[in-house]
Amino acid sequence: MKIYRVISLIILCGVIILITIRDVDFLDQAAITQAIEPSAHTTTTLNKNPKTQSQQPSATLPTTITLMSWNLEWLTLTPFKYAPPRTTQDYQALARIFTDISPDILAFQEVDSLTALELVVPKEKYQFFFSDRQNKPSEIFNDVNQFTGFAVRNGLIIKDPQDVVATNKNPSARNSKLRYASYITVRSSSMAPPVHLLSVHLKSGCIVMSKNKPSSRKSKACRTLAQQLEVLSEWINNHHNQHVIIAGDFNHLLSSNNFWLQEQLDNSKEVLIPLTIATKANCFVKQTQVKKVRYRHYKQLIDHVFISQALLRQQRIPLQSSVQYRFKKSDVQQFQLTDHCPIISKIQLP
């Protein structure tokens, strides 16, 4: 096992060098355009029942997709003590950000309802896949919930298997109200192999696992996070040698000095490649609760994107690091946006 982990880290370091050759700074407008410029897409009629139907792409549909991971911070139309109140103008500002990026796939977190999401994502262009937890009365709150899920541009072939529900269990192995890992598969054509995607929102409160503080491993939050990562590791193991993407809010730092998250996910046959380990973070946000406003600058990431080696081998051009979309300071001050900046990745489908 030790030899395996050494080999894994050697592979990981090699990939880090590869994906950091061309680092994109979102403060540069030309880099923004290059990173998020959408390819030509087809437009089809929105699926009324995405669980049982799929969109058939045209022959011109590109295989390079823009994947956007975005924690939308209590996106709800229901007044709630923890949710920042948002006006029509706030939702319009969020919609402009989404349109600016124009992703093929949005992996979202903290969305309470389809109605709220449709104020940000145009329903005539995207199909929506919400967490299966939405249909489990015993595992949701009566007022407002934080659901994971996906919005996918019409034209890609999508299937919606059962979510990874075991991320909902607490350390006592009981079901709780923690978030599921939403699960879809995507194909660029009917002949192409599927890419398996998870949108995750893991337990908060364990942002770093300190080697100097063994007590951190005993905290409830860290024990819960470790258990969730064990569940994901098992899922990864079941998809060995397949094309996999895991994106979302991991609530944990990943850096060259903090490999704990990577090590937990690599407790399987598969060594995942982190696309965010070298991503520059500089996210200026506004936090509003009970008429109290404060501004924060986040310079480390807890949102990440991982891909499998099988998918890495399919990339015909050097794979770039994911990039962070940074909000304009004036927009943050004027509107209630989110407390996470979106993460954007360009990935080629097989």
C-alpha positions as CSV (number, residue, x, y, z in Angstrom):
1,M,0.0,0.0,0.0
2,K,2.9,2.4,0.8
3,I,4.5,1.7,-2.6
4,Y,1.2,2.2,-4.3
5,R,0.7,5.6,-2.6
6,V,4.3,6.7,-3.5
7,I,3.6,5.8,-7.2
8,S,0.3,7.6,-7.0
9,L,1.9,10.8,-5.7
10,I,4.6,10.6,-8.4
11,I,1.9,10.3,-11.1
12,L,0.0,13.1,-9.4
13,C,3.0,15.4,-9.4
14,G,3.7,14.7,-13.0
15,V,0.1,15.7,-13.9
16,I,0.3,18.8,-11.8
17,I,3.4,19.9,-13.9
18,L,1.4,19.2,-17.0
19,I,-1.7,21.1,-16.1
20,T,0.2,24.1,-14.8
21,I,2.2,24.7,-18.0
22,R,-0.5,27.2,-19.0
23,D,-2.1,28.9,-16.1
24,V,-5.0,31.2,-16.8
25,D,-5.5,34.3,-14.8
26,F,-9.1,35.4,-14.7
27,L,-8.1,39.0,-14.0
28,D,-7.1,39.1,-17.7
29,Q,-10.1,39.7,-19.9
30,A,-8.5,37.9,-22.9
31,A,-7.9,34.8,-20.7
32,I,-11.5,34.9,-19.5
33,T,-12.7,34.9,-23.1
34,Q,-10.5,32.0,-24.0
35,A,-11.4,29.9,-21.0
36,I,-15.1,30.3,-21.1
37,E,-15.8,30.9,-24.8
38,P,-18.6,28.5,-25.7
39,S,-18.3,26.4,-28.9
40,A,-21.1,26.2,-31.4
41,H,-24.0,24.3,-29.8
42,T,-27.2,22.8,-31.0
43,T,-30.5,23.8,-29.5
44,T,-33.2,21.3,-29.0
45,T,-36.6,21.1,-27.2
46,L,-36.3,20.9,-23.4
47,N,-37.0,17.4,-22.1
48,K,-40.2,17.2,-20.1
49,N,-39.0,14.0,-18.4
50,P,-35.2,13.9,-18.3
51,K,-35.3,10.8,-16.1
52,T,-36.6,8.7,-19.0
53,Q,-35.5,10.6,-22.2
54,S,-32.2,11.9,-23.6
55,Q,-31.3,14.6,-26.1
56,Q,-29.8,13.4,-29.4
57,P,-26.9,15.6,-30.5
58,S,-26.3,16.8,-34.0
59,A,-23.2,15.7,-35.9
60,T,-21.7,19.2,-35.3
61,L,-21.8,19.0,-31.5
62,P,-18.2,19.6,-30.2
63,T,-16.6,17.1,-27.9
64,T,-14.9,19.7,-25.8
65,I,-17.2,20.8,-23.0
66,T,-17.1,23.7,-20.5
67,L,-17.9,22.3,-17.0
68,M,-18.9,24.8,-14.3
69,S,-19.0,24.0,-10.6
70,W,-20.9,26.6,-8.5
71,N,-22.1,26.6,-5.0
72,L,-25.1,29.0,-5.2
73,E,-25.3,29.8,-1.5
74,W,-28.8,29.0,-0.3
75,L,-30.5,29.7,-3.6
76,T,-34.1,29.8,-2.5
77,L,-37.2,31.8,-2.9
78,T,-38.3,31.0,0.7
79,P,-37.3,33.5,3.4
80,F,-34.9,31.7,5.7
81,K,-32.7,32.8,8.6
82,Y,-29.5,31.5,7.0
83,A,-30.2,32.4,3.4
84,P,-29.2,35.9,2.2
85,P,-32.3,37.7,0.8
86,R,-32.2,38.2,-2.9
87,T,-34.0,40.7,-5.1
88,T,-35.0,40.4,-8.7
89,Q,-31.9,42.4,-9.6
90,D,-29.7,40.0,-7.6
91,Y,-31.1,37.0,-9.6
92,Q,-30.5,38.9,-12.8
93,A,-26.9,39.5,-11.8
94,L,-26.4,35.8,-11.1
95,A,-28.0,35.0,-14.5
96,R,-25.6,37.3,-16.2
97,I,-22.6,35.5,-14.7
98,F,-24.0,32.2,-15.8
99,T,-24.6,33.5,-19.4
100,D,-21.0,35.0,-19.4
101,I,-19.6,31.5,-18.7
102,S,-22.3,29.7,-20.8
103,P,-21.3,26.2,-19.6
104,D,-22.3,23.0,-21.2
105,I,-22.7,21.4,-17.8
106,L,-23.3,23.1,-14.4
107,A,-22.6,21.0,-11.3
108,F,-24.5,23.0,-8.7
109,Q,-24.7,23.0,-4.9
110,E,-27.1,24.6,-2.4
111,V,-30.1,25.0,-4.7
112,D,-33.5,24.7,-2.9
113,S,-35.8,24.5,-5.8
114,L,-36.1,24.3,-9.6
115,T,-38.0,27.6,-9.6
116,A,-35.1,29.4,-8.0
117,L,-32.6,27.7,-10.4
118,E,-34.6,28.7,-13.5
119,L,-34.1,32.4,-12.5
120,V,-30.3,31.8,-13.1
121,V,-30.2,29.1,-15.8
122,P,-32.4,29.5,-18.9
123,K,-34.9,26.6,-18.9
124,E,-35.3,26.7,-22.7
125,K,-31.6,25.8,-23.2
126,Y,-30.9,23.4,-20.3
127,Q,-32.3,20.3,-18.7
128,F,-32.2,19.9,-15.0
129,F,-31.3,17.0,-12.7
130,F,-31.9,17.4,-9.0
131,S,-30.6,15.2,-6.2
132,D,-32.7,12.1,-5.5
133,R,-32.7,13.3,-1.9
134,Q,-35.5,15.7,-3.0
135,N,-37.8,12.7,-3.0
136,K,-36.9,11.4,0.5
137,P,-39.2,13.2,3.0
138,S,-37.3,11.7,6.0
139,E,-33.9,13.1,4.7
140,I,-34.9,16.7,3.9
141,F,-35.9,19.7,6.0
142,N,-39.4,21.1,6.0
143,D,-38.4,24.6,5.1
144,V,-35.3,25.1,2.9
145,N,-32.8,22.6,1.6
146,Q,-29.4,22.5,0.0
147,F,-29.6,20.2,-3.0
148,T,-26.9,19.2,-5.4
149,G,-27.5,18.5,-9.1
150,F,-26.8,19.4,-12.7
151,A,-28.0,21.7,-15.4
152,V,-27.0,20.3,-18.8
153,R,-27.2,22.1,-22.2
154,N,-29.7,20.5,-24.6
155,G,-27.9,18.4,-27.1
156,L,-25.8,16.1,-24.9
157,I,-27.0,12.5,-24.3
158,I,-27.7,12.2,-20.6
159,K,-28.7,9.4,-18.3
160,D,-29.7,9.9,-14.7
161,P,-28.8,6.8,-12.6
162,Q,-29.4,6.6,-8.8
163,D,-27.4,9.1,-6.8
164,V,-24.6,8.1,-4.4
165,V,-26.8,8.2,-1.4
166,A,-24.4,6.9,1.2
167,T,-22.8,10.3,1.6
168,N,-25.9,11.1,3.6
169,K,-24.9,8.8,6.5
170,N,-23.3,10.2,9.7
171,P,-20.5,8.5,11.6
172,S,-23.0,6.4,13.5
173,A,-24.0,4.9,10.1
174,R,-27.5,6.4,10.3
175,N,-29.2,8.3,7.5
176,S,-29.2,12.0,8.2
177,K,-29.9,15.2,6.2
178,L,-26.5,15.5,4.6
179,R,-26.2,16.0,0.8
180,Y,-26.3,13.2,-1.7
181,A,-23.7,13.1,-4.5
182,S,-25.8,13.7,-7.6
183,Y,-24.9,11.4,-10.4
184,I,-25.4,11.6,-14.2
185,T,-23.7,10.2,-17.2
186,V,-23.0,12.1,-20.4
187,R,-22.1,11.1,-23.9
188,S,-21.2,13.3,-26.9
189,S,-22.7,10.8,-29.3
190,S,-24.6,7.5,-29.3
191,M,-21.4,5.6,-30.1
192,A,-19.2,7.3,-27.5
193,P,-18.5,5.8,-24.1
194,P,-20.2,7.5,-21.1
195,V,-18.5,9.9,-18.8
196,H,-19.7,9.5,-15.2
197,L,-20.2,12.8,-13.3
198,L,-20.8,13.5,-9.6
199,S,-21.8,16.8,-8.1
200,V,-20.8,16.8,-4.5
201,H,-21.3,19.0,-1.4
202,L,-19.4,17.4,1.5
203,K,-19.5,18.0,5.2
204,S,-18.3,21.4,6.4
205,G,-16.2,22.1,9.4
206,C,-13.0,20.2,8.4
207,I,-11.3,22.5,6.1
208,V,-7.9,21.1,6.8
209,M,-6.6,17.9,8.4
210,S,-3.7,19.0,10.6
211,K,-0.8,16.5,11.2
212,N,0.2,18.6,14.2
213,K,-3.3,18.4,15.8
214,P,-4.3,14.7,16.0
215,S,-7.5,15.9,17.7
216,S,-8.7,17.3,14.4
217,R,-9.2,13.7,13.1
218,K,-11.5,13.0,16.0
219,S,-13.8,15.9,15.4
220,K,-17.3,15.0,14.3
221,A,-17.0,17.0,11.1
222,C,-13.7,15.4,10.1
223,R,-15.0,11.9,10.9
224,T,-18.1,12.6,8.8
225,L,-16.0,14.0,5.9
226,A,-13.7,11.0,6.1
227,Q,-16.6,8.6,5.9
228,Q,-18.0,10.5,2.9
229,L,-14.7,10.3,1.2
230,E,-14.6,6.5,1.9
231,V,-18.0,6.3,0.2
232,L,-16.7,8.2,-2.8
233,S,-13.6,6.0,-2.9
234,E,-15.7,2.9,-3.1
235,W,-17.7,4.5,-5.9
236,I,-14.5,5.4,-7.8
237,N,-13.3,1.8,-7.3
238,N,-16.5,0.5,-8.9
239,H,-15.8,2.7,-11.9
240,H,-12.1,1.7,-12.4
241,N,-10.7,2.4,-15.8
242,Q,-13.9,4.4,-16.7
243,H,-14.2,8.1,-17.6
244,V,-15.0,9.9,-14.3
245,I,-15.5,13.6,-13.2
246,I,-16.2,14.6,-9.6
247,A,-16.8,18.3,-9.1
248,G,-18.3,20.4,-6.3
249,D,-17.8,21.8,-2.8
250,F,-15.5,19.5,-0.9
251,N,-15.2,21.9,2.1
252,H,-11.6,21.0,2.3
253,L,-8.3,22.5,1.1
254,L,-6.2,20.7,-1.4
255,S,-2.6,21.8,-1.9
256,S,0.9,20.5,-2.2
257,N,1.1,20.7,1.6
258,N,-2.2,19.1,2.3
259,F,-2.8,15.8,0.4
260,W,-5.2,14.2,2.9
261,L,-8.2,14.7,0.6
262,Q,-6.4,13.2,-2.3
263,E,-5.1,10.3,-0.3
264,Q,-8.7,9.4,0.9
265,L,-10.0,9.4,-2.6
266,D,-7.1,7.3,-3.8
267,N,-7.9,4.5,-1.4
268,S,-9.1,2.5,-4.5
269,K,-7.7,1.1,-7.7
270,E,-8.0,4.5,-9.4
271,V,-5.7,7.6,-8.9
272,L,-7.8,10.7,-9.6
273,I,-6.2,13.8,-11.1
274,P,-7.1,17.1,-9.4
275,L,-7.6,19.9,-11.9
276,T,-7.7,22.6,-9.1
277,I,-4.6,21.9,-7.2
278,A,-2.8,24.7,-9.0
279,T,-5.8,27.0,-9.5
280,K,-5.3,30.5,-8.3
281,A,-8.0,31.6,-5.8
282,N,-8.9,35.2,-5.2
283,C,-12.6,35.3,-4.6
284,F,-14.1,38.5,-3.2
285,V,-17.6,38.0,-1.8
286,K,-20.3,39.6,0.3
287,Q,-21.9,37.7,3.2
288,T,-25.3,38.9,4.4
289,Q,-27.2,37.5,7.4
290,V,-29.9,39.2,9.5
291,K,-29.1,42.7,8.0
292,K,-25.4,42.2,8.9
293,V,-23.1,42.6,5.9
294,R,-19.4,41.7,5.7
295,Y,-16.9,41.3,2.9
296,R,-14.4,38.5,2.6
297,H,-11.5,37.6,0.4
298,Y,-11.0,33.9,-0.1
299,K,-7.6,33.0,-1.4
300,Q,-7.8,29.2,-1.0
301,L,-10.1,26.8,-2.7
302,I,-12.5,24.3,-1.2
303,D,-14.3,23.7,-4.5
304,H,-12.5,21.1,-6.6
305,V,-12.6,19.1,-9.9
306,F,-11.2,15.6,-10.2
307,I,-11.0,13.4,-13.3
308,S,-9.9,9.8,-13.8
309,Q,-6.8,8.7,-15.6
310,A,-8.9,7.1,-18.3
311,L,-10.5,10.4,-19.1
312,L,-7.1,12.2,-18.9
313,R,-5.8,9.8,-21.6
314,Q,-8.6,10.9,-23.9
315,Q,-7.5,14.6,-23.9
316,R,-6.0,15.4,-27.3
317,I,-4.6,18.7,-26.2
318,P,-2.7,19.4,-22.9
319,L,-5.2,19.6,-20.1
320,Q,-5.3,23.0,-18.3
321,S,-5.9,23.7,-14.7
322,S,-9.4,24.7,-13.8
323,V,-9.8,28.4,-13.4
324,Q,-11.8,30.5,-11.0
325,Y,-14.3,33.1,-12.3
326,R,-13.9,36.1,-10.1
327,F,-16.7,38.5,-9.4
328,K,-16.4,42.2,-10.2
329,K,-16.0,44.1,-7.0
330,S,-18.7,46.5,-8.0
331,D,-21.1,43.6,-8.6
332,V,-20.3,42.1,-5.2
333,Q,-21.0,45.5,-3.5
334,Q,-24.2,46.1,-5.5
335,F,-25.8,42.7,-5.7
336,Q,-26.2,39.6,-3.4
337,L,-24.2,37.1,-5.4
338,T,-22.8,33.9,-3.8
339,D,-20.1,33.1,-1.2
340,H,-18.3,30.8,-3.7
341,C,-16.8,31.9,-7.1
342,P,-17.5,29.4,-9.9
343,I,-14.9,26.9,-11.0
344,I,-14.5,26.4,-14.7
345,S,-12.9,23.4,-16.5
346,K,-12.5,22.6,-20.2
347,I,-12.6,18.9,-20.7
348,Q,-12.7,16.8,-23.9
349,L,-15.3,14.0,-24.0
350,P,-14.3,10.7,-25.5
